[in-house]
Amino acid sequence: MRASVFAVFDEVNVSDHAKPTSAEHAKGSVKEAIGKLIGDARVEAEGKAQKQGARTPKAPSRRD
């Protein structure tokens, strides 16, 4: 049953108005919370990693 829950999160469609990184971050947050809730350290770690991967590095400041 756990695998089917996470398959849904992997197939979430991103609207044109939302940034793909925001959707990935949200999916990671949900995965992390579910991992904590069910006591599964692996799922919790996957969620944390997914959140970290969704963060984009800041662009260097421009000097004109």
C-alpha positions, 0 to 999 in steps of 0.5 A: 500500500505504501508504494501506491501512495508515493506513486501518486506524488510522483505523477502530480501535474504542475500548473503553468502558474506554479514553479516546478521546484515548488511542486517538488519541494511540496512533494518532498514535504509530504513524503517527509511528513508521511515518513515521520507519521508511519515511522519509516526513516527511509521515506522520511530521508527520501522526502528530505532529499527531494526537498533539498534537490528542489531548492535552486541555487541563488543567482549571482548578483548583477553589478551594472 
